[in-house]
Amino acid sequence: MNDLVVTFAERLAQEARERAHERRQRLEEQSSNLNSPDVRIRVWEKLHGLSLPSDPMHPILDVVASATGLTLAQVKEEQRIRGLNATASKAQNPAR
């Protein structure tokens, strides 16, 4: 029975290491200069389970900029682009 407990404990520890590794990778992706602002912000959204707010004065924008290594202007530009895309999508599909 002790082997089952150790095996279970080892499995839990391995899963925790894997989750930590994945989180570290995501944190690197969210601030990597190799990724576009869109990608960095989407990684931030996924990590935190939040969506970028549409309000250009929302206080979380400073947090997003800092976490992603982007400027506040870059984050607001991504907001603007998303707003335009949402408007265009609604115009193309008015029934939604």
Backbone as ProteinMPNN parsed JSONL, in Angstrom:
{"seq_chain_A": "MNDLVVTFAERLAQEARERAHERRQRLEEQSSNLNSPDVRIRVWEKLHGLSLPSDPMHPILDVVASATGLTLAQVKEEQRIRGLNATASKAQNPAR", "coords_chain_A": {"N_chain_A": [[0.826, -1.197, 0.0], [1.99, 1.184, 0.678], [3.56, 1.703, -1.569], [1.627, 2.46, -3.419], [0.77, 4.905, -2.362], [3.125, 6.401, -2.471], [3.542, 6.345, -5.219], [1.242, 7.679, -6.079], [1.681, 10.149, -4.812], [4.042, 10.863, -6.062], [3.109, 11.11, -8.655], [1.36, 13.277, -8.383], [3.229, 15.234, -7.698], [4.75, 15.31, -10.045], [2.811, 16.233, -11.865], [2.389, 18.755, -10.786], [4.893, 19.886, -11.236], [4.864, 19.917, -14.03], [2.726, 21.696, -14.527], [3.807, 24.022, -13.435], [6.008, 24.361, -15.106], [4.714, 24.807, -17.571], [3.369, 27.189, -16.956], [5.562, 28.908, -16.553], [6.566, 28.934, -19.164], [4.423, 30.202, -20.498], [4.494, 32.678, -19.235], [6.925, 33.595, -20.198], [6.291, 33.716, -22.934], [4.376, 35.729, -22.895], [5.793, 38.049, -22.605], [7.702, 38.076, -24.536], [9.756, 39.486, -27.006], [9.622, 38.407, -29.464], [7.028, 37.858, -30.008], [3.973, 39.241, -31.216], [2.129, 42.226, -30.171], [-0.599, 41.485, -30.022], [-0.494, 38.665, -29.654], [0.949, 38.523, -27.24], [-0.829, 39.799, -25.479], [-3.038, 38.107, -25.671], [-1.952, 35.792, -24.53], [-1.573, 36.755, -21.93], [-4.262, 37.167, -21.25], [-5.191, 34.517, -21.268], [-3.626, 33.353, -19.245], [-4.595, 34.69, -17.003], [-7.295, 34.41, -17.12], [-8.932, 36.434, -18.011], [-10.397, 39.055, -20.019], [-9.212, 41.523, -22.267], [-10.184, 44.692, -21.384], [-12.575, 46.919, -22.958], [-12.643, 49.579, -22.39], [-10.706, 52.398, -22.716], [-9.615, 53.713, -20.568], [-9.421, 52.014, -18.482], [-8.094, 50.801, -15.445], [-6.634, 48.386, -15.4], [-5.166, 48.225, -17.672], [-2.607, 49.296, -17.408], [-1.422, 47.309, -15.896], [-1.532, 45.159, -17.668], [0.123, 46.14, -19.697], [2.581, 46.322, -18.317], [3.012, 43.627, -17.563], [3.234, 42.376, -20.021], [5.311, 43.604, -21.234], [4.841, 45.606, -22.976], [4.111, 48.913, -24.209], [1.831, 51.31, -22.775], [0.534, 52.63, -24.806], [0.731, 50.75, -26.895], [-0.885, 48.692, -25.909], [-3.342, 50.007, -25.817], [-3.64, 50.469, -28.528], [-4.014, 47.877, -29.454], [-6.472, 47.413, -28.236], [-8.01, 49.238, -29.682], [-7.845, 48.139, -32.27], [-9.116, 45.685, -31.836], [-11.647, 46.613, -31.191], [-12.403, 47.76, -33.628], [-12.421, 45.447, -35.209], [-14.465, 44.009, -33.953], [-16.639, 45.663, -34.46], [-16.7, 45.56, -37.266], [-17.255, 42.867, -37.586], [-19.811, 42.69, -36.477], [-21.19, 44.265, -38.301], [-21.04, 42.69, -40.559], [-22.447, 40.47, -39.769], [-25.288, 41.025, -38.835], [-27.379, 39.756, -37.464], [-26.407, 38.6, -35.185]], "CA_chain_A": [[0.0, 0.0, 0.0], [2.884, 2.326, 0.717], [3.957, 1.98, -2.939], [0.544, 3.2, -4.064], [0.795, 6.272, -1.848], [4.308, 7.053, -3.042], [3.277, 6.518, -6.644], [0.258, 8.755, -6.197], [2.359, 11.382, -4.417], [4.982, 11.186, -7.143], [2.325, 11.569, -9.805], [0.921, 14.637, -8.069], [4.398, 16.112, -7.775], [5.08, 15.457, -11.466], [1.793, 17.106, -12.456], [2.659, 20.114, -10.3], [6.076, 20.372, -11.974], [4.437, 20.188, -15.406], [1.941, 22.932, -14.515], [4.736, 25.126, -13.178], [6.787, 24.542, -16.335], [3.825, 25.428, -18.564], [3.143, 28.579, -16.543], [6.798, 29.654, -16.855], [6.6, 29.121, -20.614], [3.415, 31.208, -20.837], [5.003, 33.973, -18.764], [7.949, 33.997, -21.166], [5.594, 34.068, -24.177], [3.605, 36.957, -22.737], [6.656, 39.224, -22.668], [8.737, 37.86, -25.543], [9.794, 40.423, -28.138], [9.358, 37.642, -30.689], [5.575, 37.795, -30.184], [3.284, 40.509, -31.478], [1.291, 42.664, -29.048], [-1.813, 40.666, -29.982], [-0.17, 37.364, -29.064], [1.308, 38.738, -25.833], [-2.04, 40.115, -24.718], [-3.849, 36.878, -25.615], [-1.334, 34.917, -23.523], [-1.916, 37.349, -20.632], [-5.682, 36.876, -21.016], [-5.334, 33.096, -20.95], [-3.017, 33.115, -17.938], [-5.377, 35.286, -15.919], [-8.719, 34.13, -17.291], [-9.594, 37.724, -18.186], [-10.358, 39.636, -21.352], [-8.789, 42.916, -22.313], [-11.389, 45.529, -21.381], [-12.682, 47.839, -24.093], [-12.512, 50.943, -21.876], [-9.308, 52.824, -22.824], [-9.165, 54.295, -19.308], [-9.49, 50.976, -17.446], [-6.818, 50.743, -14.733], [-5.897, 47.139, -15.62], [-4.321, 48.357, -18.86], [-1.232, 49.487, -16.942], [-0.961, 45.984, -15.462], [-1.329, 44.378, -18.892], [1.325, 46.677, -20.347], [3.747, 45.932, -17.527], [3.191, 42.166, -17.607], [3.548, 41.94, -21.379], [6.472, 44.329, -21.747], [4.366, 46.542, -23.997], [3.782, 50.246, -23.709], [0.393, 51.537, -22.634], [0.051, 52.98, -26.146], [0.579, 49.508, -27.666], [-2.061, 47.985, -25.384], [-4.518, 50.747, -26.275], [-3.763, 50.243, -29.972], [-4.638, 46.553, -29.591], [-7.885, 47.635, -27.892], [-8.632, 49.922, -30.811], [-7.954, 47.159, -33.355], [-10.166, 44.723, -31.464], [-12.919, 47.315, -31.305], [-12.715, 47.855, -35.06], [-12.758, 44.092, -35.676], [-15.787, 43.657, -33.414], [-17.616, 46.471, -35.199], [-16.779, 44.999, -38.619], [-17.918, 41.567, -37.477], [-21.244, 42.943, -36.268], [-21.727, 44.791, -39.552], [-21.148, 41.572, -41.499], [-23.408, 39.502, -39.227], [-26.17, 41.824, -37.986], [-28.308, 38.936, -36.679], [-25.754, 38.191, -33.933]], "C_chain_A": [[0.865, 1.254, 0.0], [3.346, 2.713, -0.689], [2.884, 2.77, -3.676], [0.543, 4.657, -3.625], [1.966, 7.031, -2.449], [4.073, 7.317, -4.522], [2.275, 7.656, -6.87], [0.905, 10.099, -5.87], [3.349, 11.816, -5.497], [4.246, 11.718, -8.363], [1.835, 12.997, -9.588], [2.069, 15.63, -8.186], [4.793, 16.359, -9.231], [4.086, 16.388, -12.157], [2.014, 18.55, -12.03], [3.866, 20.703, -11.018], [5.705, 20.734, -13.407], [3.627, 21.486, -15.488], [2.844, 24.146, -14.313], [5.568, 25.419, -14.425], [5.954, 25.245, -17.408], [3.571, 26.893, -18.226], [4.378, 29.441, -16.835], [6.902, 29.931, -18.346], [5.629, 30.218, -21.041], [3.889, 32.599, -20.409], [6.089, 34.496, -19.702], [7.303, 34.442, -22.475], [4.922, 35.429, -24.067], [4.493, 38.196, -22.811], [7.761, 39.1, -23.71], [8.624, 38.871, -26.68], [9.539, 39.713, -29.461], [7.868, 37.567, -30.999], [4.997, 39.189, -30.396], [2.503, 40.946, -30.238], [0.023, 41.834, -28.906], [-1.552, 39.335, -29.276], [0.146, 37.526, -27.585], [0.069, 38.98, -24.973], [-2.934, 38.881, -24.611], [-3.267, 35.88, -24.601], [-1.667, 35.442, -22.125], [-3.369, 37.023, -20.275], [-5.871, 35.419, -20.59], [-4.773, 32.788, -19.559], [-3.91, 33.575, -16.791], [-6.877, 35.046, -16.032], [-9.535, 35.406, -17.424], [-9.522, 38.137, -19.644], [-9.893, 41.077, -21.247], [-10.042, 43.783, -22.341], [-11.396, 46.485, -22.566], [-12.53, 49.294, -23.672], [-11.045, 51.379, -21.917], [-8.764, 53.469, -21.543], [-9.159, 53.267, -18.167], [-8.121, 50.843, -16.771], [-6.008, 49.462, -14.959], [-4.96, 47.247, -16.813], [-2.857, 48.554, -18.488], [-0.624, 48.143, -16.527], [-0.651, 45.118, -16.686], [-0.054, 44.84, -19.585], [2.584, 46.217, -19.615], [4.039, 44.439, -17.657], [3.637, 41.68, -18.973], [4.791, 42.615, -21.954], [6.111, 45.283, -22.866], [4.193, 47.919, -23.362], [2.269, 50.346, -23.567], [-0.207, 51.885, -23.995], [-0.153, 51.731, -27.005], [-0.652, 48.722, -27.21], [-3.328, 48.686, -25.87], [-4.73, 50.593, -27.782], [-4.401, 48.875, -30.232], [-6.122, 46.636, -29.242], [-8.629, 48.236, -29.08], [-8.863, 48.95, -31.964], [-9.064, 46.157, -33.06], [-11.545, 45.353, -31.577], [-13.359, 47.435, -32.754], [-13.133, 46.488, -35.611], [-14.14, 43.673, -35.19], [-16.88, 44.403, -34.165], [-17.803, 45.914, -36.606], [-17.508, 43.66, -38.599], [-19.428, 41.729, -37.295], [-21.9, 43.454, -37.544], [-21.935, 43.676, -40.569], [-22.213, 40.561, -41.076], [-24.393, 40.219, -38.309], [-27.129, 41.003, -37.118], [-27.709, 38.52, -35.338], [-25.996, 39.16, -32.876]], "O_chain_A": [[0.51, 2.264, -0.608], [3.509, 3.897, -0.985], [3.201, 3.653, -4.473], [0.334, 5.549, -4.447], [1.815, 8.172, -2.885], [4.377, 8.403, -5.016], [2.46, 8.49, -7.756], [0.692, 11.08, -6.583], [3.469, 13.003, -5.799], [4.7, 12.654, -9.019], [1.887, 13.826, -10.498], [1.899, 16.732, -8.708], [5.131, 17.482, -9.606], [4.485, 17.24, -12.95], [1.844, 19.467, -12.832], [3.866, 21.882, -11.371], [6.174, 21.741, -13.938], [3.817, 22.282, -16.407], [2.656, 25.179, -14.956], [5.806, 26.579, -14.762], [6.432, 26.165, -18.071], [3.559, 27.743, -19.116], [4.252, 30.571, -17.308], [7.282, 31.029, -18.753], [5.977, 31.07, -21.859], [3.706, 33.576, -21.136], [6.164, 35.696, -19.967], [7.723, 35.439, -23.064], [4.899, 36.194, -25.031], [3.989, 39.292, -23.058], [8.663, 39.937, -23.756], [7.549, 39.084, -27.24], [9.269, 40.363, -30.47], [7.484, 37.25, -32.124], [5.471, 40.174, -29.83], [2.242, 40.132, -29.352], [-0.386, 41.514, -27.79], [-2.316, 38.935, -28.397], [-0.337, 36.75, -26.761], [-0.059, 38.431, -23.879], [-3.527, 38.641, -23.559], [-4.016, 35.203, -23.898], [-2.005, 34.662, -21.234], [-3.669, 36.65, -19.141], [-6.624, 35.131, -19.659], [-5.384, 32.046, -18.79], [-3.974, 32.934, -15.742], [-7.641, 35.432, -15.147], [-10.691, 35.458, -17.003], [-8.696, 37.636, -20.407], [-10.154, 41.758, -20.255], [-10.879, 43.627, -23.23], [-10.344, 46.818, -23.111], [-12.31, 50.158, -24.521], [-10.216, 50.79, -21.223], [-7.566, 53.739, -21.454], [-8.917, 53.623, -17.014], [-7.1, 50.78, -17.455], [-4.8, 49.461, -14.727], [-4.046, 46.434, -16.95], [-1.967, 48.043, -19.167], [0.551, 47.881, -16.783], [0.37, 44.431, -16.728], [0.757, 44.018, -20.011], [3.543, 45.77, -20.245], [5.19, 44.041, -17.841], [4.344, 40.678, -19.075], [5.266, 42.246, -23.028], [6.979, 45.719, -23.622], [4.138, 48.059, -22.141], [1.523, 49.568, -24.162], [-1.328, 51.481, -24.302], [-1.117, 51.663, -27.767], [-1.373, 48.157, -28.031], [-4.28, 48.028, -26.288], [-5.867, 50.587, -28.255], [-5.233, 48.736, -31.128], [-6.943, 45.991, -29.893], [-9.726, 47.803, -29.433], [-9.937, 48.932, -32.564], [-9.858, 45.823, -33.94], [-12.498, 44.704, -32.007], [-14.531, 47.24, -33.077], [-14.084, 46.39, -36.386], [-14.9, 43.052, -35.932], [-17.929, 43.834, -34.47], [-18.93, 45.806, -37.088], [-18.29, 43.361, -39.501], [-20.218, 40.994, -37.888], [-23.046, 43.109, -37.834], [-22.888, 43.708, -41.348], [-22.806, 39.883, -41.914], [-24.329, 40.03, -37.094], [-27.642, 41.519, -36.124], [-28.45, 38.123, -34.438], [-25.523, 38.981, -31.754]]}, "name": "protein", "num_of_chains": 1, "seq": "MNDLVVTFAERLAQEARERAHERRQRLEEQSSNLNSPDVRIRVWEKLHGLSLPSDPMHPILDVVASATGLTLAQVKEEQRIRGLNATASKAQNPAR"}
